[in-house]
Amino acid sequence: MATSNPVGMWIPPRDETDESAHQRSRELTHHIPRAMTVDYTQYKLEVPTKNTASISVFAAPSSAFSLLVEDKPSNDGFRANLFGVHIPTRRSVPFAVVERRQPLDRFGLFRRLPPELRVAIWEMTLEPRIVCIRTQAAYTNHAKSFPSTKLPLIYEISSECQALLHARGTMFRFFDSRHRHLHQEWFDRRSDIFYVPSIRVLYSWTGWERALAGATVLANVLELIEDPYRGSECNEMFERLVRHGSFNGVKTFYLSLITIECGEDLDIYGKNSTAVVDLDDKRLPDLLRPAFENIRNSDCFNQNRVVHKTPARLLKHLHAEWDRDLKTAFEEHWLQGHILGTRQMHPSMFTNKQFGFENGRRYLDRDHRMVADLLQQMPKIRPVIIFEKRWPASDMFLCSRWREFVATVWNQGRRFDGLEVISNRRRMVLSTELKVGRRTHYA
């Protein structure tokens, strides 16, 4: 089979004589009777039986190209044009696959495809993203670092694309107290992940009611639950957002347990160099290994402050923390926030089991009818690990003097940001010297 012949040349079968091959090469077009089937190398073309134009696209092997066949209606049948390679009518003969020198730049019969197929093709052009919201100060003082995003390019193509995008997503617009426009962010509720780096940031903006319906929300689980030693400041913000309907209709909650900085190309990162991996993903031991090796082989990190020595130990510990109380505590705060919003809280809904800051709260009775109904409506929750495509800022630890300075700042600031305290106490960190994902973003 030849693959390097110019487009328009007829490639005769091996068993043909030179005379018959020459005769076929001179044939320009051939009438094709209705319902005739033409077989060629690994492909099959069936001419439609109705007198209407149609189009067929055939996938060729990786060494060849895609064959495009246009059937043009005529009074007595069809005429098929295969990039200049013409189909005889005497009998079914094998065709050689030829190369196409230039890529196809237009597809004139796209509108004749079924609507479901057209929508599926448009959706394939929408790449999943992780949309991270920032503080007002970030959008005001660092606008170049956080540029606004526009609608996808397909919005300008047709009204069908516009209807598709309106059904899938929304445009978030952020304004300051004087109603001046600061930032805008396109968010696709079906494919994008709405990343909340800190619950304080989300709480500082208003107007979230029903805005996240059908979305997937990513947040740090240690900020959303009430810790026994930390207090309830951040957790109260989360419950207020739940009570006011900011999370109504959310499809899935991705609850981050730890953030890993790994500059190696792991084939999981998106355009914004961030990836979210489920805690049950079988690839995690291999994905975590480069980060462990970087800390172990670096002279900038104190090996005595490395909490977990191997990826397997870290994953085992994270599973234990999730099963012990993280999952249950998040469910309790979500349920109690909704019940407070309906103003139907009653002492009969609670059990004697306690949790929260200084054990000041009680668990709900999951057998209570109202609680059971709310639990059925609760979004799906999954524990995840966030990967950032960068190596830890080891230049901050070049000398012991800087380590002492960090410790001094840490001791002075711990009462204002307990997130680092909690993660250290729960041992949900690779090394206590790493700060990424363990600092609250103040609005």
C-alpha positions in Angstrom: 0.0 0.0 0.0 1.4 3.4 -1.0 1.1 6.4 1.3 3.2 9.0 -0.4 1.4 9.6 -3.7 0.1 13.0 -4.6 -3.6 13.7 -4.1 -5.6 12.9 -7.2 -3.5 10.0 -8.4 -5.3 6.7 -8.8 -3.3 3.8 -7.3 -4.2 0.6 -9.1 -4.3 -2.8 -7.4 -1.4 -5.1 -7.8 -3.2 -7.6 -10.0 -4.1 -5.1 -12.7 -2.3 -4.8 -16.0 -0.5 -1.6 -17.0 -3.2 -0.9 -19.6 -6.1 -1.2 -17.2 -4.3 0.9 -14.7 -3.6 3.6 -17.3 -7.3 3.5 -18.2 -8.4 3.9 -14.6 -6.0 6.8 -14.0 -7.7 8.8 -16.8 -11.1 8.4 -15.3 -12.1 11.6 -13.6 -15.6 11.0 -12.2 -17.8 7.9 -12.1 -21.5 7.6 -11.6 -22.3 5.6 -8.5 -25.6 3.8 -8.4 -27.7 4.1 -5.3 -27.0 1.8 -2.3 -23.7 0.7 -3.9 -21.0 -0.2 -1.5 -17.3 0.5 -2.2 -14.7 -1.3 -0.2 -11.2 0.0 0.1 -8.2 -0.6 2.4 -9.6 -1.1 5.9 -12.5 1.2 5.2 -16.1 0.9 3.9 -18.1 3.6 2.1 -21.9 3.2 1.8 -23.6 5.6 -0.6 -27.0 6.7 0.9 -30.2 5.5 -0.7 -32.0 8.9 -0.5 -31.3 11.7 -3.0 -29.8 14.1 -0.4 -26.3 15.3 0.1 -24.3 13.7 2.9 -20.8 13.7 4.3 -18.6 10.9 5.8 -15.3 11.2 7.7 -13.1 8.1 7.9 -10.3 7.8 10.4 -7.1 6.4 8.9 -4.1 4.8 10.6 -1.6 7.1 12.4 0.6 7.0 9.3 -2.1 8.1 6.9 -4.8 10.8 7.1 -8.6 11.3 7.3 -10.6 10.7 4.2 -13.4 13.1 3.4 -16.2 12.1 1.0 -18.7 14.5 -0.3 -21.8 13.1 -2.0 -23.4 15.6 -4.3 -27.0 14.9 -5.5 -27.8 14.5 -9.1 -30.9 13.5 -11.1 -29.9 10.0 -11.7 -27.7 9.1 -8.7 -24.7 10.4 -6.9 -21.2 11.6 -7.8 -18.5 11.0 -5.2 -15.3 13.0 -5.0 -12.6 11.6 -2.7 -10.0 14.4 -2.7 -9.5 13.6 -6.4 -9.3 9.9 -5.9 -12.3 8.6 -7.8 -14.3 5.6 -7.3 -15.0 3.2 -10.2 -18.4 1.4 -10.5 -17.6 -1.8 -12.2 -16.8 -3.7 -9.1 -15.5 -3.3 -5.6 -11.7 -2.8 -5.7 -9.2 -2.0 -3.0 -8.0 1.6 -2.7 -4.6 2.6 -1.5 -4.5 5.2 1.3 -2.8 8.4 0.0 -1.5 11.4 1.8 -3.1 14.8 2.0 -0.6 17.5 1.7 -2.5 20.2 3.6 -4.7 19.9 6.7 -8.4 20.3 6.3 -9.3 24.0 7.1 -13.1 23.9 6.7 -16.0 21.5 7.3 -18.9 22.8 5.3 -21.6 20.4 6.4 -21.2 20.7 10.2 -24.7 22.1 10.5 -26.1 18.9 9.1 -24.8 16.9 12.0 -27.3 15.9 14.7 -27.7 18.6 17.4 -26.4 16.2 20.1 -23.3 15.5 18.1 -22.7 19.2 17.5 -23.0 20.0 21.2 -20.6 17.1 22.1 -18.0 18.6 19.7 -18.4 22.1 21.2 -18.1 20.7 24.7 -14.8 19.0 23.8 -13.3 22.4 23.2 -13.9 23.5 26.8 -10.9 22.6 28.9 -11.5 22.0 32.7 -9.9 24.6 34.9 -9.4 25.4 38.5 -10.9 28.8 39.2 -9.4 30.4 42.3 -10.9 33.5 43.9 -8.8 36.2 45.5 -9.2 39.0 48.0 -10.2 42.5 47.1 -6.7 43.7 47.9 -5.3 41.2 45.4 -7.6 42.3 42.6 -7.0 46.0 43.4 -3.2 46.1 44.0 -2.1 43.2 41.9 -4.4 43.2 38.9 -1.6 42.2 36.5 -0.9 39.1 38.5 -4.6 38.1 38.5 -6.0 39.1 35.1 -9.6 38.7 34.3 -10.8 35.8 32.2 -13.2 36.1 29.3 -15.9 33.9 27.8 -14.6 31.0 25.8 -13.8 31.7 22.1 -16.7 29.6 20.9 -19.1 32.1 22.3 -18.6 34.3 19.2 -19.2 31.4 16.7 -23.0 30.9 16.8 -26.1 31.2 18.9 -25.9 27.5 19.6 -22.6 28.0 21.4 -24.0 30.9 23.3 -26.9 28.8 24.5 -24.5 26.0 25.5 -22.3 28.4 27.6 -25.2 30.0 29.3 -26.5 26.6 30.3 -23.1 25.5 31.6 -21.5 28.5 33.4 -21.7 32.0 34.6 -19.5 35.1 34.7 -18.5 36.2 38.2 -18.0 40.0 38.5 -16.3 41.5 41.5 -16.9 45.1 42.6 -15.5 47.2 45.5 -17.7 49.0 48.1 -18.1 51.9 45.6 -19.4 49.6 42.9 -16.2 49.9 40.8 -15.5 46.9 38.7 -12.4 45.0 39.8 -12.3 41.6 38.2 -14.3 39.1 36.3 -14.0 35.3 36.1 -15.7 32.9 33.8 -16.8 29.7 35.6 -18.0 26.5 34.0 -20.1 24.7 36.6 -20.0 21.4 34.8 -16.2 21.0 34.2 -14.4 23.7 36.3 -13.4 23.5 40.0 -14.3 26.5 42.2 -11.2 26.8 44.5 -11.7 28.6 47.8 -8.1 29.2 49.1 -9.6 30.5 52.4 -13.1 30.6 53.7 -12.4 34.2 54.8 -11.9 35.2 51.2 -15.3 33.7 50.1 -17.0 35.3 53.1 -15.7 38.8 52.2 -17.7 38.7 48.9 -21.4 38.7 48.8 -24.0 37.5 46.2 -23.1 33.8 46.2 -26.7 32.6 46.6 -27.4 29.9 44.0 -24.3 31.0 42.0 -22.6 27.7 42.7 -25.5 25.4 41.8 -24.2 22.3 40.1 -20.5 23.2 40.8 -17.6 21.4 42.4 -16.1 23.4 45.3 -12.5 22.9 46.6 -11.6 24.1 50.1 -9.3 23.3 53.0 -11.2 21.0 55.3 -9.3 22.2 58.4 -10.8 25.7 57.9 -14.4 24.4 57.6 -14.5 22.4 60.8 -14.4 23.6 64.4 -11.2 22.4 66.0 -11.1 21.5 69.7 -8.2 23.8 70.4 -8.5 26.5 67.8 -11.9 28.2 68.2 -14.8 28.6 65.8 -14.0 31.9 63.9 -13.5 30.4 60.4 -16.1 27.6 61.0 -18.7 30.2 61.9 -18.1 31.9 58.5 -18.7 28.6 56.8 -21.9 27.9 58.6 -23.2 31.5 57.8 -22.5 30.9 54.1 -24.4 27.6 54.3 -27.2 29.2 56.2 -27.5 32.0 53.7 -27.7 29.6 50.8 -24.2 30.3 49.3 -23.6 26.5 48.8 -27.2 25.6 47.7 -27.1 23.2 44.8 -23.4 22.4 45.0 -22.7 19.0 43.4 -19.4 18.0 45.0 -17.2 19.2 47.8 -13.5 18.5 47.3 -11.9 18.8 50.8 -8.2 19.3 50.7 -6.1 17.5 53.4 -2.7 18.7 52.3 -1.0 20.8 49.6 2.1 19.3 47.9 4.7 21.4 46.0 6.3 19.3 43.3 8.0 21.0 40.3 8.5 17.8 38.4 6.2 17.2 35.4 3.8 14.6 36.7 1.4 14.8 33.7 -1.5 15.9 36.0 -1.2 19.6 35.9 -3.5 22.0 34.0 -2.9 25.4 32.6 -2.7 27.0 36.0 -0.2 24.5 37.3 -2.5 23.1 39.9 -3.9 19.6 40.1 -6.4 17.9 42.4 -6.0 14.2 43.1 -8.4 12.0 45.0 -7.1 10.4 48.2 -8.0 6.9 46.9 -6.1 7.4 43.6 -3.7 4.5 43.1 -1.1 6.9 41.5 -0.5 8.9 44.7 2.5 6.9 45.9 4.3 7.6 42.7 3.1 11.2 42.5 4.3 11.9 46.0 7.7 10.3 45.7 9.5 13.3 43.9 8.3 15.7 46.6 9.7 13.4 49.4 13.0 13.0 47.5 13.3 16.7 47.1 13.0 17.3 50.9 15.2 14.4 51.8 18.1 15.4 49.4 17.9 19.2 50.2 20.3 20.8 52.7 17.8 23.7 53.2 15.4 21.6 55.2 15.8 20.3 58.8 15.3 16.6 58.5 14.2 16.5 62.2 11.1 18.5 61.2 10.1 16.0 58.5 6.9 14.5 59.7 6.4 11.5 57.4 9.3 9.5 55.9 7.6 7.8 53.1 4.5 8.4 50.9 2.8 5.3 52.2 3.0 6.5 55.8 1.6 9.9 54.8 -1.3 8.4 52.9 -2.1 5.9 55.7 -2.2 8.8 58.2 -4.4 11.0 56.0 -6.9 8.1 55.6 -6.9 7.7 59.4 -7.6 11.4 60.0 -10.4 11.5 57.5 -12.1 8.4 58.9 -11.6 9.5 62.5 -13.5 12.8 62.5 -12.8 15.1 59.5 -15.6 13.6 57.4 -18.1 13.5 60.2 -17.3 17.0 61.5 -17.8 18.5 58.0 -21.1 16.8 57.7 -22.2 18.1 61.1 -21.4 21.7 60.2 -23.1 21.5 56.9 -26.2 19.9 58.5 -26.4 22.3 61.4 -25.9 25.3 59.1 -28.9 24.2 57.0 -31.1 23.5 60.1 -30.3 26.9 61.5 -31.2 28.5 58.2 -34.7 26.9 58.4 -35.1 27.9 62.1 -36.3 24.4 63.0 -33.6 23.6 65.5 -35.0 21.4 68.3 -33.1 19.8 71.3 -34.6 16.4 70.3 -32.4 16.5 67.2 -29.1 16.2 69.1 -27.3 13.3 70.8 -25.0 13.5 73.8 -21.8 13.0 71.8 -19.7 16.2 71.8 -17.3 17.8 69.4 -15.9 21.2 68.5 -14.0 23.8 70.5 -13.7 22.7 74.1 -16.4 20.1 73.2 -19.0 22.8 73.2 -21.2 21.3 70.5 -23.2 18.1 70.2 -23.7 15.8 67.2 -27.1 15.6 65.5 -29.1 12.4 65.6 -28.8 10.9 62.2 -32.0 8.9 62.7 -34.1 12.0 63.1 -36.4 12.4 60.1 -35.4 16.0 59.3 -31.7 15.2 59.7 -32.0 12.1 57.6 -33.7 14.0 54.8 -31.0 16.7 54.8 -28.3 14.1 54.8 -29.8 12.6 51.6 -29.7 16.0 50.0 -26.1 16.6 51.0 -23.5 17.1 48.2 -21.0 14.4 47.5 -17.8 14.9 49.6 -14.3 13.6 48.7 -10.9 14.0 50.4 -8.3 15.2 48.0 -4.7 16.3 47.8 -3.7 19.5 46.0 -0.5 19.5 43.9 1.2 22.8 42.9 3.7 22.7 40.1 6.7 24.4 41.8 9.3 23.3 44.3 9.2 24.6 47.9 10.8 28.0 48.4 14.0 26.5 49.8 15.9 29.8 49.4 14.0 31.0 52.4 15.9 28.4 54.5 19.5 29.1 53.4 20.8 29.6 56.9 20.0 28.8 60.5 19.5 32.5 61.2 16.5 32.6 58.9 15.1 29.4 60.5 15.2 31.2 63.9 13.5 34.2 62.4 10.7 32.1 61.0 10.2 30.4 64.4 10.0 33.8 66.1 7.4 35.1 63.6 5.6 31.8 63.9 5.4 32.0 67.7 4.1 35.6 67.6 1.5 35.0 64.9 0.1 31.6 65.9 -2.9 33.1 67.8 -4.0 35.0 64.6 -3.7 32.0 62.3 -4.3 28.6 63.8 -4.4 26.7 60.5 -0.7 25.9 60.8 -1.1 24.9 64.4 -3.8 22.4 63.6 -2.0 20.8 60.6 1.1 20.4 62.8 -0.8 18.8 65.6 -2.7 16.5 63.3 0.6 15.7 61.4 -1.1 16.6 58.1 2.1 18.0 56.5 5.3 16.7 55.0 7.6 19.0 57.0 6.7 21.7 59.6 9.0 24.0 57.6 6.6 24.0 54.6 3.9 26.7 54.7 2.0 26.3 51.5 -1.7 25.5 52.0 -1.3 26.2 55.8 -1.8 30.0 55.9 -5.1 31.7 56.1 -5.7 34.4 53.4 -7.1 37.4 55.1 -9.5 39.6 53.2 
